[in-house]
Amino acid sequence: MSDSAKTIRTRFAPSPTGFVNIGSLRTALFAFLFARHHSGVNVLRVEDTDQTRLVEGSLENMIAVMKNLGVEFDEGPLLLDGMIKQQGEFGPYIQSERTSLYQQHAQDLVKAGKAYYCFCTVERLDALRKEQVALKQPPMYDRLCKKLSEQEIEANLQAGFEYVIRQAIPESGTTVIEDLVYGKISYENVVLDDQVLLKSDGFPTYHLAVVVDDHLMEISHVVRGEDWLPSTPKHFLLYQDFGWTAPAFAHLPLIVNPDKTKLSKRQGDVSVESYLQKGYLPEALINFIAFMGWNPKTEQEIFSMSELIEQFDLAKVNKSGAVFDTVKLDWMNSHYIRAKSNQELLELLKLFLQEFNLSQFSQAYLEAVVEIE
């Protein structure tokens, strides 16, 4: 294994499907802070295997927003001279350019008996799901194709039948995960679904791609939202099936409203861009987001990025939901605004007053207006 494997390596792996949401920013920030705290490497990887959801320009926008907020990447598709250029020794960092890797690894699992071909039609799977729901059973694949003989499989392949490749989850036993936030979590294998690893179009599902990529890119710590917890035992089993050592996992608590309801998914409510457009300063937004689940265990509330890097520790991330309190955000933003000089405030205001012809006023006059305000 290369020397880089000894280094802390984190990653942020978004799908370029639109605006940057608050949850994605929190994940990217925590991964960045953890890597920087340990003098490690922070990787950007693009998960674009679901080609139907891609939005043109989303990747460029996301990189620009993160740069504006001070969240830096050392490897990956970076925005250099206005162009996306991939940088680093573990590329390509865009999943759609790694398809052959996933296909080979899926076939390796089939040969090892850790995965299998599934020829079930969409109609059969829909009927199975409806029947299970009617019987109040958890919807999951019934492993019909796992029972096919080698002769039947070969005949289906020769006939050109459409297929997917499914993970062969052990039908007994327990999978135990040691999470850096939630501690030890146990999962009974019998309740885990034989999820699809390779789709009929040859593209991998997230579950296969994320494991292959994290291993090949030597990611040491996976920081992601707690909504991925149910998938983690399946990913852990894949690491075992490949004979690989799994990275350390740190699942972040949900971000909730002050009334403890889940944060709305409406763009205006969760879009990082919308908050910047409303006049929230990047440093205020970063300071605020850092407290979404992390507690420094001190009375200090105002942190510069360098202070966050110095003090950040995944052990100080709470399990309970992180409250998105705009009153607190407003207070932090006002603190950073008051700390600005008149010249700095004027430059910020010019961004919001571009429709007005400010060139008719002198710099001294405009600064005097800012002083009055």
C-alpha positions in Angstrom: 0.0 0.0 0.0 1.3 3.5 -0.8 2.5 6.0 1.7 -0.6 8.1 1.1 -2.7 5.4 2.8 -1.1 6.5 6.1 -2.5 10.0 5.6 -5.9 11.0 6.7 -8.0 11.3 3.5 -11.6 12.5 3.5 -13.9 13.1 0.6 -17.0 15.0 -0.4 -18.9 13.2 -3.2 -21.9 15.2 -4.4 -24.2 14.5 -7.3 -24.3 17.5 -9.7 -28.1 17.7 -9.7 -28.8 21.4 -8.8 -28.1 23.9 -6.1 -25.9 23.3 -3.1 -28.0 22.5 0.0 -27.3 23.2 3.6 -26.8 19.5 4.4 -24.2 19.1 1.6 -22.3 22.1 2.9 -22.2 20.7 6.4 -20.9 17.4 5.1 -18.3 19.1 3.0 -17.2 21.4 5.8 -16.8 18.7 8.4 -14.8 16.5 6.0 -12.6 19.5 5.2 -12.1 20.5 8.8 -11.2 17.0 9.8 -8.7 16.6 7.0 -7.1 20.0 7.7 -7.0 19.4 11.5 -4.9 16.2 10.8 -2.9 17.7 8.0 -4.6 15.3 5.6 -6.1 15.4 2.1 -9.6 16.4 1.2 -10.9 14.9 -2.1 -13.8 16.0 -4.3 -15.4 13.2 -6.2 -18.5 13.5 -8.5 -21.2 10.9 -8.3 -22.9 11.2 -11.6 -23.9 7.6 -12.3 -27.6 8.6 -12.4 -27.4 10.4 -15.7 -31.1 11.3 -15.7 -30.7 13.7 -12.7 -27.7 15.7 -13.9 -28.1 19.4 -14.2 -25.7 21.3 -16.6 -23.5 23.7 -14.8 -24.1 22.3 -11.3 -20.6 21.0 -10.8 -19.1 24.4 -11.7 -21.5 26.2 -9.4 -20.8 23.8 -6.5 -17.1 24.3 -6.8 -17.5 28.1 -7.0 -19.7 28.2 -3.9 -17.4 26.0 -1.9 -14.4 28.2 -2.9 -16.3 31.3 -1.9 -17.0 29.7 1.5 -13.4 28.7 2.0 -13.9 24.9 1.8 -10.9 23.6 -0.2 -10.2 20.4 -2.1 -6.8 19.0 -2.8 -7.8 16.4 -5.4 -10.6 16.0 -7.8 -12.3 18.0 -10.6 -11.2 21.5 -9.7 -12.2 24.8 -11.4 -8.9 26.1 -12.8 -8.9 29.1 -15.1 -12.6 28.8 -15.6 -12.4 25.2 -16.7 -13.0 21.8 -14.9 -9.6 20.0 -14.6 -9.0 16.9 -12.7 -6.1 16.9 -10.3 -4.6 14.1 -8.3 -3.1 10.6 -8.6 -6.3 8.6 -8.0 -8.4 9.9 -10.9 -10.5 10.0 -12.8 -12.7 11.6 -10.0 -15.9 11.6 -12.0 -17.8 8.3 -11.7 -19.2 8.1 -15.2 -15.5 7.9 -16.4 -14.9 4.9 -14.1 -17.7 2.6 -15.4 -15.4 -0.2 -16.6 -13.8 -0.4 -13.1 -17.2 -1.0 -11.5 -18.2 -3.5 -14.0 -15.0 -5.5 -13.4 -15.4 -5.4 -9.7 -19.1 -6.5 -10.0 -18.0 -9.5 -12.1 -15.3 -10.3 -9.5 -18.0 -10.5 -6.8 -20.1 -12.8 -9.0 -17.1 -15.1 -9.6 -16.5 -15.2 -5.8 -20.1 -16.0 -5.1 -20.6 -12.7 -3.3 -23.1 -11.4 -6.0 -25.3 -12.9 -8.6 -27.2 -12.2 -11.8 -30.8 -11.2 -11.5 -33.1 -11.5 -14.5 -36.4 -10.5 -12.8 -38.5 -8.1 -14.9 -39.7 -4.8 -13.6 -43.3 -6.2 -13.7 -42.3 -9.1 -11.4 -40.5 -6.9 -9.0 -43.5 -4.5 -8.8 -45.9 -7.3 -8.2 -43.6 -8.7 -5.5 -43.4 -5.3 -3.8 -47.2 -4.8 -3.8 -47.7 -8.3 -2.3 -45.2 -7.7 0.5 -46.8 -4.3 1.3 -50.2 -5.9 1.4 -48.9 -8.5 3.8 -47.2 -5.7 5.9 -43.8 -7.2 5.1 -40.7 -5.0 4.5 -40.3 -4.7 0.7 -37.2 -6.6 -0.4 -36.0 -8.9 -3.1 -37.0 -12.6 -2.5 -33.6 -13.9 -3.9 -35.4 -15.9 -6.6 -32.5 -15.6 -9.1 -29.9 -16.5 -6.4 -31.3 -20.1 -6.8 -30.6 -20.3 -10.5 -28.2 -23.0 -11.7 -25.1 -22.2 -13.7 -26.8 -23.7 -16.7 -29.8 -21.5 -16.3 -27.7 -18.4 -15.9 -25.6 -19.2 -18.9 -28.7 -19.8 -21.0 -30.3 -16.5 -20.0 -27.1 -14.6 -20.8 -26.8 -16.3 -24.2 -30.4 -15.4 -24.9 -29.6 -11.8 -24.2 -32.0 -11.4 -21.3 -31.6 -8.1 -19.4 -30.1 -8.4 -16.0 -28.8 -6.6 -13.0 -26.1 -7.8 -10.5 -27.2 -8.1 -6.9 -25.2 -8.3 -3.7 -25.5 -11.7 -2.0 -26.1 -10.6 1.6 -25.5 -13.4 4.2 -28.9 -14.8 5.3 -27.8 -15.1 8.9 -25.4 -13.5 11.4 -24.9 -9.9 12.5 -22.9 -7.0 11.0 -21.5 -4.6 13.5 -20.4 -1.1 12.7 -18.3 1.1 14.9 -19.4 4.6 14.0 -17.3 7.6 15.2 -20.5 9.5 16.2 -23.1 6.8 17.0 -20.7 4.2 18.5 -21.4 0.5 18.0 -24.4 -0.3 15.8 -25.6 -3.9 15.1 -27.6 -5.1 12.1 -29.2 -8.5 11.6 -28.2 -9.6 8.2 -31.6 -11.3 7.6 -33.3 -7.8 7.3 -30.8 -6.5 4.8 -31.9 -6.5 1.1 -29.9 -8.0 -1.7 -29.4 -4.6 -3.3 -28.6 -4.0 -6.9 -24.9 -3.3 -7.5 -24.8 -3.0 -11.3 -27.8 -1.8 -13.2 -29.0 -3.2 -16.5 -27.5 -0.2 -18.4 -24.1 -1.1 -17.1 -23.8 1.7 -14.6 -23.2 1.0 -11.0 -25.5 1.9 -8.2 -24.2 4.3 -5.5 -23.6 1.3 -3.2 -21.0 -0.4 -5.4 -19.4 2.8 -6.7 -18.9 4.4 -3.3 -17.2 1.3 -1.9 -14.9 0.8 -4.9 -14.0 4.5 -5.1 -13.4 4.9 -1.4 -11.1 1.9 -1.4 -9.2 2.8 -4.6 -8.8 6.4 -3.6 -7.6 5.3 -0.2 -10.2 7.3 1.8 -9.5 6.8 5.5 -12.6 8.5 6.9 -16.1 8.7 5.4 -18.1 11.7 6.7 -21.8 11.7 5.6 -25.3 12.2 6.8 -27.1 9.8 9.1 -29.6 9.0 6.3 -26.9 6.7 5.0 -26.8 4.6 8.2 -29.2 1.9 6.9 -26.9 1.4 3.9 -23.7 1.2 5.9 -23.9 -2.5 6.9 -24.3 -3.4 3.2 -21.3 -1.3 2.3 -19.3 -2.9 5.2 -20.2 -6.3 3.9 -18.9 -5.3 0.5 -15.6 -4.4 2.0 -15.4 -7.8 3.5 -16.4 -9.5 0.3 -13.6 -7.7 -1.6 -11.2 -8.5 1.2 -10.6 -4.8 1.9 -10.3 -2.9 5.1 -13.3 -0.5 5.6 -12.7 3.2 6.3 -13.8 4.8 9.5 -17.4 6.0 9.3 -18.8 9.2 10.9 -22.5 9.8 10.3 -23.8 13.3 11.0 -27.1 14.0 12.7 -30.1 15.3 10.8 -30.5 19.0 10.4 -33.9 20.0 11.8 -36.1 23.1 12.2 -36.4 24.7 15.7 -39.7 22.7 16.1 -37.6 19.5 15.5 -39.3 18.8 12.1 -37.0 17.8 9.3 -35.5 20.8 7.4 -37.7 21.6 4.4 -36.4 20.6 1.0 -37.7 23.7 -0.8 -34.8 25.4 -2.6 -35.3 28.7 -0.9 -35.1 27.1 2.5 -32.0 24.9 2.0 -30.1 26.4 -0.8 -26.7 27.8 0.2 -26.8 30.1 -2.7 -30.0 31.7 -1.6 -28.6 32.5 1.8 -25.6 34.2 0.2 -27.9 36.1 -2.1 -29.9 37.3 0.9 -26.7 39.0 2.3 -25.4 36.4 4.7 -21.6 36.6 4.7 -19.6 33.4 3.9 -17.7 33.5 7.2 -21.0 33.8 9.1 -22.6 30.9 7.2 -19.5 28.7 7.8 -19.4 29.6 11.5 -23.2 28.8 11.8 -23.0 25.5 9.9 -20.0 24.4 11.9 -22.4 24.3 15.0 -24.9 22.1 13.1 -24.1 19.0 15.3 -20.6 20.0 16.5 -20.0 21.3 20.0 -16.6 22.7 20.8 -17.4 22.2 24.6 -16.5 25.8 25.3 -18.4 29.1 25.6 -16.8 30.4 22.4 -19.3 30.9 19.5 -17.5 33.0 17.0 -14.8 31.0 15.1 -12.6 31.9 12.2 -11.9 29.1 9.7 -8.4 28.6 11.2 -9.9 28.3 14.7 -12.4 25.7 13.4 -9.6 23.7 11.9 -7.6 23.8 15.1 -10.5 22.7 17.3 -12.6 20.5 15.1 -13.0 16.9 16.3 -15.5 14.3 15.2 -15.7 13.1 18.8 -17.4 16.4 19.6 -20.2 15.8 17.0 -23.6 15.2 18.8 -26.0 12.3 18.0 -29.1 14.5 18.4 -30.6 16.5 15.5 -28.8 19.8 14.7 -31.3 22.7 14.9 -31.2 25.2 12.1 -32.1 28.4 13.9 -32.1 31.4 11.6 -32.2 33.7 14.7 -28.8 32.4 15.6 -27.6 32.8 12.0 -28.9 36.4 12.0 -26.9 37.1 15.2 -23.7 35.6 13.8 -24.1 37.5 10.5 -24.6 40.8 12.3 -21.4 40.2 14.3 -19.4 39.7 11.2 -21.0 42.7 9.5 -20.2 45.0 12.5 -16.6 43.8 12.3 -16.2 45.0 8.7 -14.6 48.4 7.9 -16.6 51.0 6.0 -14.6 50.2 2.8 -15.3 46.4 3.2 -19.0 47.0 3.7 -19.2 49.3 0.7 -17.6 46.7 -1.5 -20.1 44.1 -0.2 -23.1 46.5 -0.7 -22.0 47.2 -4.3 -22.8 43.5 -5.1 -26.4 44.0 -4.0 -26.8 47.5 -5.7 -25.5 46.7 -9.2 -28.7 48.0 -10.8 -28.0 51.5 -9.4 -25.4 53.8 -11.0 -23.1 54.2 -8.0 -20.3 55.6 -10.2 -22.0 59.1 -10.0 -21.0 59.2 -6.3 -17.5 59.6 -4.9 -15.9 56.8 -2.8 -15.8 59.2 0.2 -19.5 60.0 -0.1 -20.5 56.3 -0.3 -18.3 55.5 2.7 -19.9 58.3 4.6 -23.4 56.9 3.8 -22.2 53.5 5.1 -20.9 55.1 8.3 -24.4 56.7 8.9 -26.2 53.4 8.4 
